[in-house]
Amino acid sequence: MTTQKIAVLGPGSWGTALSQVLNDNGHEIRLWGHMQAQIDEINNNHTNSHYFKDIVLDEKIEATTDLKEALDGVDAVLFVVPTKVTRLVAKQVAETLDHKVVVMHASKGLEPETHERLSTILEEEIPADLRSEIVVVSGPSHAEETIVRDLTLITAASKDEETAKYVQGLFSNHYFRLYTNKDIIGVETAGALKNIIAVGAGALHGLGYGDNAKAAIIARGLAEITRLGVKMGANPLTYSGLSGVGDLIVTGTSIHSRNWRAGDALGRGEKLEDIEANMGMVIEGISTTKVAYELAQELNVYMPITQAIYSVIYEGKDIKEAILSTMTGQLKTEDEF
């Protein structure tokens, strides 16, 4: 593939790691963010020390706070901003773009209030004459491992196969491999909802439970994620792939996962407001829990783990009582929907 110009919106851990992947592949990267000190550090020191203490970025990766400069003449735009600001940034992009681009996103969440997937938000806010079909870049991936070029396999999902293949070609190399997928609903819901289960898995660890409990919450968590996703129109097979069980394993078992760490702290008795203040990064699983709980009520989907985590976070229920309630509920068959 010839060199492409790509605007990466969001200089957090994942945006920075993906910028390095694209830069390694010979593409011209413009990394956009709104914090001047962070942008200056990337340009002057070639570091992003808030997220990666010992990593030096290639000096060819340029950063800017000027969205017009970031978008000028680019072939593709990659959104890697928190869910809660995706719509705002999409509006700004739509107002600034003056040519058609490929639009991708690598964030994982569902919008509060509207319950919408991020690709839907991008479709609504960026006019069709300025963008391709949206491509979702998602799967089992810790930025801390990708930034050191550890082996990573994820998914590029889009309604349009050719656009997905273009994104596959942008990113794929000897350590970073993408598979295409047409099930954008399944890939996005899997990426968002697994964060809830990761919070629960961390909480079990914080409470002192072992591997049996870990295996149980991942398996049963996958079951309820699949139930909700299928009700929303997803292909159930997607949840057995990279963006489903793959992402759930990596997020629900690793100290790299901020959602797992948040749950672990909850399990150890820390208060949510203190956890969020100390994390220094967005914990998507907290807000997604509320959205998923509301969707489950609306669509009449059985999601006991999500309901238990919601009761702890939003209703102040004791976390041990919440776990007990999932263990003593009505007995069911394993495949019961």
C-alpha positions as CSV (number, residue, x, y, z in Angstrom):
1,M,0.0,0.0,0.0
2,T,1.2,3.5,-0.9
3,T,1.8,6.0,1.9
4,Q,-1.5,7.3,3.4
5,K,-2.1,10.4,5.4
6,I,-4.1,9.6,8.5
7,A,-5.5,11.8,11.3
8,V,-5.6,10.0,14.6
9,L,-8.0,11.8,17.0
10,G,-7.2,11.1,20.6
11,P,-3.6,10.9,22.0
12,G,-4.5,8.5,24.8
13,S,-2.8,5.1,25.2
14,W,-4.6,3.4,22.4
15,G,-4.5,6.3,20.0
16,T,-0.8,6.6,20.6
17,A,-0.2,2.9,20.1
18,L,-2.2,2.7,16.9
19,S,-0.3,5.8,15.6
20,Q,2.9,3.9,16.1
21,V,1.5,0.9,14.2
22,L,0.5,3.1,11.3
23,N,3.8,4.9,11.4
24,D,5.7,1.6,11.3
25,N,3.8,0.8,8.1
26,G,5.1,4.0,6.5
27,H,2.0,6.2,6.8
28,E,2.0,9.9,7.6
29,I,0.4,10.4,11.0
30,R,-1.1,13.5,12.5
31,L,-2.1,12.9,16.1
32,W,-4.7,15.4,17.4
33,G,-5.6,16.3,21.0
34,H,-6.7,19.3,23.0
35,M,-4.1,19.4,25.8
36,Q,-1.3,21.6,24.6
37,A,1.2,20.3,27.2
38,Q,0.7,16.7,26.0
39,I,0.9,17.7,22.3
40,D,4.1,19.7,23.0
41,E,5.6,16.7,24.7
42,I,4.9,14.4,21.8
43,N,6.4,16.9,19.3
44,N,9.4,18.0,21.4
45,N,10.3,14.9,23.4
46,H,8.6,12.2,21.3
47,T,7.1,10.7,24.4
48,N,3.6,10.4,25.9
49,S,4.7,9.8,29.5
50,H,1.3,9.9,31.1
51,Y,0.5,6.6,29.4
52,F,4.0,5.2,28.5
53,K,6.8,6.0,30.8
54,D,9.7,4.4,28.9
55,I,8.5,4.6,25.2
56,V,10.1,6.9,22.7
57,L,7.9,7.5,19.6
58,D,9.2,8.0,16.1
59,E,9.9,11.7,15.5
60,K,7.9,11.4,12.3
61,I,4.7,11.2,14.3
62,E,3.4,14.8,14.5
63,A,0.9,16.1,17.0
64,T,-1.4,19.1,16.9
65,T,-4.2,20.8,18.8
66,D,-5.5,22.3,15.5
67,L,-8.2,20.1,14.0
68,K,-8.0,21.8,10.6
69,E,-4.3,21.1,10.4
70,A,-4.8,17.5,11.5
71,L,-7.5,16.9,8.8
72,D,-5.9,18.8,6.0
73,G,-5.5,16.5,2.9
74,V,-5.8,13.3,4.9
75,D,-7.0,10.0,3.4
76,A,-8.4,8.6,6.6
77,V,-9.6,9.7,10.0
78,L,-9.3,7.4,13.1
79,F,-11.4,8.3,16.1
80,V,-9.9,7.1,19.4
81,V,-11.6,9.5,21.8
82,P,-13.8,8.6,24.9
83,T,-17.4,7.5,24.2
84,K,-18.8,10.6,25.9
85,V,-17.1,13.0,23.6
86,T,-17.4,11.1,20.3
87,R,-20.5,13.0,19.1
88,L,-18.9,16.3,19.9
89,V,-15.7,15.5,18.1
90,A,-17.6,14.1,15.1
91,K,-19.5,17.4,14.8
92,Q,-16.3,19.3,14.8
93,V,-14.8,17.0,12.2
94,A,-17.9,17.4,10.0
95,E,-17.6,21.2,10.2
96,T,-13.9,21.1,9.4
97,L,-13.5,18.4,6.6
98,D,-13.5,19.7,3.1
99,H,-13.1,16.3,1.3
100,K,-14.2,12.7,1.5
101,V,-12.2,10.4,3.8
102,V,-12.3,6.9,5.2
103,V,-13.7,7.1,8.8
104,M,-12.6,4.5,11.4
105,H,-13.0,4.3,15.1
106,A,-11.2,2.2,17.8
107,S,-13.2,3.2,20.9
108,K,-15.3,0.9,22.9
109,G,-18.6,2.0,24.4
110,L,-22.2,2.9,24.0
111,E,-23.5,6.5,24.3
112,P,-25.4,7.3,27.5
113,E,-29.0,8.4,27.1
114,T,-29.3,7.4,23.4
115,H,-27.8,3.9,23.9
116,E,-26.3,4.2,20.4
117,R,-23.2,2.5,19.0
118,L,-20.3,4.7,18.1
119,S,-20.5,3.9,14.4
120,T,-24.2,5.1,14.4
121,I,-23.1,8.4,16.0
122,L,-20.4,8.9,13.3
123,E,-23.0,8.2,10.6
124,E,-25.4,10.7,12.1
125,E,-22.9,13.5,12.6
126,I,-20.6,13.2,9.5
127,P,-22.5,13.7,6.2
128,A,-22.3,10.7,3.8
129,D,-20.6,12.8,1.1
130,L,-17.6,13.4,3.5
131,R,-17.0,9.8,4.6
132,S,-16.9,6.1,3.7
133,E,-18.9,3.5,5.5
134,I,-17.6,3.4,9.1
135,V,-14.9,0.9,10.0
136,V,-14.7,-0.4,13.6
137,V,-11.2,-1.4,14.7
138,S,-11.7,-3.7,17.7
139,G,-10.4,-6.8,19.5
140,P,-8.2,-8.2,22.2
141,S,-5.5,-5.5,22.6
142,H,-3.7,-3.8,25.4
143,A,-2.0,-0.6,24.3
144,E,0.8,-1.4,26.7
145,E,1.6,-4.5,24.7
146,T,1.0,-3.1,21.2
147,I,3.3,-0.1,21.9
148,V,6.2,-2.6,22.4
149,R,5.2,-4.4,19.2
150,D,3.9,-7.5,20.9
151,L,1.8,-9.8,18.7
152,T,-1.8,-8.5,18.4
153,L,-4.7,-9.8,16.3
154,I,-7.9,-7.7,16.0
155,T,-10.9,-7.1,13.7
156,A,-11.8,-4.4,11.1
157,A,-15.6,-4.5,10.8
158,S,-17.7,-2.6,8.3
159,K,-20.8,-2.8,6.2
160,D,-18.6,-2.3,3.2
161,E,-16.1,-5.1,2.6
162,E,-13.7,-3.1,0.4
163,T,-13.4,-0.3,3.0
164,A,-12.7,-2.9,5.7
165,K,-10.0,-4.4,3.5
166,Y,-8.5,-1.0,3.0
167,V,-8.2,-0.6,6.8
168,Q,-6.9,-4.1,7.1
169,G,-4.1,-3.1,4.7
170,L,-3.4,0.1,6.6
171,F,-2.7,-1.6,9.9
172,S,-1.5,-5.1,9.2
173,N,2.2,-6.0,9.6
174,H,4.5,-8.6,11.2
175,Y,3.2,-8.0,14.7
176,F,-0.2,-6.5,14.2
177,R,-2.8,-8.4,12.1
178,L,-6.4,-7.5,11.2
179,Y,-9.3,-9.8,10.1
180,T,-12.3,-8.3,8.3
181,N,-15.8,-8.8,9.5
182,K,-19.2,-7.5,8.2
183,D,-21.0,-7.8,11.6
184,I,-20.4,-4.2,12.8
185,I,-23.2,-4.6,15.4
186,G,-21.6,-7.7,16.9
187,V,-18.1,-6.2,17.0
188,E,-19.1,-3.0,18.6
189,T,-21.4,-4.5,21.2
190,A,-18.8,-7.1,22.1
191,G,-16.2,-4.4,22.5
192,A,-18.4,-2.2,24.7
193,L,-20.1,-4.8,26.8
194,K,-17.0,-6.8,27.7
195,N,-15.9,-3.9,29.8
196,I,-18.8,-4.5,32.2
197,I,-17.7,-8.1,32.7
198,A,-14.1,-7.0,33.2
199,V,-15.2,-4.8,36.1
200,G,-17.0,-7.8,37.6
201,A,-14.0,-10.1,37.1
202,G,-11.7,-7.5,38.8
203,A,-14.2,-7.3,41.7
204,L,-14.1,-11.0,42.2
205,H,-10.3,-10.8,42.4
206,G,-10.4,-7.9,44.8
207,L,-12.7,-9.9,47.0
208,G,-10.3,-12.8,47.1
209,Y,-12.1,-15.3,44.8
210,G,-10.0,-17.7,42.6
211,D,-9.8,-19.1,39.1
212,N,-13.1,-21.0,39.3
213,A,-14.9,-17.7,39.8
214,K,-12.8,-16.0,37.1
215,A,-13.8,-18.7,34.6
216,A,-17.4,-18.6,35.6
217,I,-17.8,-14.8,35.1
218,I,-16.1,-14.9,31.7
219,A,-18.2,-17.7,30.4
220,R,-21.5,-16.5,31.8
221,G,-20.6,-12.9,31.0
222,L,-20.1,-13.9,27.4
223,A,-23.5,-15.6,27.4
224,E,-25.3,-12.4,28.5
225,I,-23.3,-10.2,26.2
226,T,-24.3,-12.5,23.3
227,R,-28.0,-12.4,24.4
228,L,-28.1,-8.6,24.3
229,G,-26.1,-8.3,21.1
230,V,-28.2,-10.8,19.2
231,K,-31.4,-9.0,20.3
232,M,-29.8,-5.8,18.8
233,G,-29.2,-7.6,15.5
234,A,-25.7,-9.1,15.8
235,N,-24.5,-12.5,14.5
236,P,-24.0,-14.8,17.5
237,L,-20.9,-16.3,15.9
238,T,-19.1,-12.9,16.3
239,Y,-19.0,-13.4,20.1
240,S,-16.9,-16.5,19.7
241,G,-14.3,-14.6,17.7
242,L,-11.5,-12.1,18.4
243,S,-13.8,-9.1,19.2
244,G,-16.0,-11.3,21.4
245,V,-14.4,-14.0,23.6
246,G,-10.9,-12.8,22.6
247,D,-11.4,-9.3,23.9
248,L,-13.3,-10.5,27.0
249,I,-10.4,-12.8,28.0
250,V,-7.8,-10.1,27.6
251,T,-9.9,-7.4,29.4
252,G,-11.3,-9.7,32.1
253,T,-8.0,-11.2,33.2
254,S,-5.3,-8.6,33.0
255,I,-3.9,-5.9,35.3
256,H,-3.4,-3.8,32.1
257,S,-7.2,-3.4,31.9
258,R,-8.4,-0.3,33.6
259,N,-11.9,-1.8,33.9
260,W,-10.4,-4.9,35.6
261,R,-8.3,-2.6,37.9
262,A,-11.4,-0.6,38.7
263,G,-13.4,-3.7,39.6
264,D,-10.4,-5.0,41.7
265,A,-10.4,-1.8,43.7
266,L,-14.2,-2.0,44.2
267,G,-13.8,-5.5,45.5
268,R,-11.1,-4.3,47.9
269,G,-13.6,-1.7,49.3
270,E,-12.4,1.5,47.6
271,K,-15.0,4.1,46.7
272,L,-15.9,4.6,43.0
273,E,-15.1,8.3,43.0
274,D,-11.6,7.6,44.4
275,I,-11.0,4.9,41.9
276,E,-12.0,7.2,39.0
277,A,-9.8,10.0,40.4
278,N,-6.8,7.8,40.8
279,M,-7.1,6.0,37.4
280,G,-6.2,9.0,35.3
281,M,-8.0,7.4,32.3
282,V,-11.6,6.9,31.3
283,I,-13.2,3.7,32.8
284,E,-15.6,2.9,30.0
285,G,-17.2,-0.1,31.8
286,I,-18.7,2.2,34.5
287,S,-20.9,4.2,32.1
288,T,-21.5,1.2,29.8
289,T,-22.9,-0.7,32.8
290,K,-25.8,1.8,33.0
291,V,-26.4,1.8,29.3
292,A,-26.5,-2.0,29.1
293,Y,-28.7,-2.3,32.2
294,E,-31.2,0.1,30.6
295,L,-31.0,-1.7,27.2
296,A,-31.6,-5.1,29.0
297,Q,-34.7,-3.7,30.6
298,E,-36.0,-2.2,27.4
299,L,-35.3,-5.3,25.3
300,N,-36.3,-7.8,28.1
301,V,-32.8,-9.5,28.1
302,Y,-31.7,-11.6,31.1
303,M,-28.3,-10.0,32.2
304,P,-27.8,-11.0,35.9
305,I,-24.1,-10.1,36.0
306,T,-24.7,-6.6,34.5
307,Q,-27.6,-6.1,36.9
308,A,-25.5,-7.0,39.9
309,I,-22.7,-4.6,38.8
310,Y,-25.2,-1.9,38.2
311,S,-26.7,-2.4,41.7
312,V,-23.2,-1.9,43.2
313,I,-22.2,1.1,41.1
314,Y,-25.5,3.0,40.8
315,E,-27.6,1.8,43.8
316,G,-25.0,1.4,46.5
317,K,-25.6,-2.3,47.1
318,D,-22.9,-4.2,49.0
319,I,-20.7,-6.0,46.5
320,K,-20.7,-9.3,48.4
321,E,-24.5,-9.2,48.5
322,A,-24.6,-8.5,44.8
323,I,-22.5,-11.6,44.1
324,L,-24.6,-13.7,46.4
325,S,-27.7,-12.6,44.5
326,T,-26.3,-14.0,41.3
327,M,-25.5,-17.3,42.9
328,T,-28.8,-17.8,44.5
329,G,-31.1,-16.7,41.7
330,Q,-33.5,-19.0,39.8
331,L,-31.8,-22.1,38.5
332,K,-31.7,-22.3,34.7
333,T,-30.3,-24.4,31.8
334,E,-27.0,-23.2,30.5
335,D,-28.4,-22.3,27.0
336,E,-31.5,-20.6,28.3
337,F,-32.1,-17.2,26.8
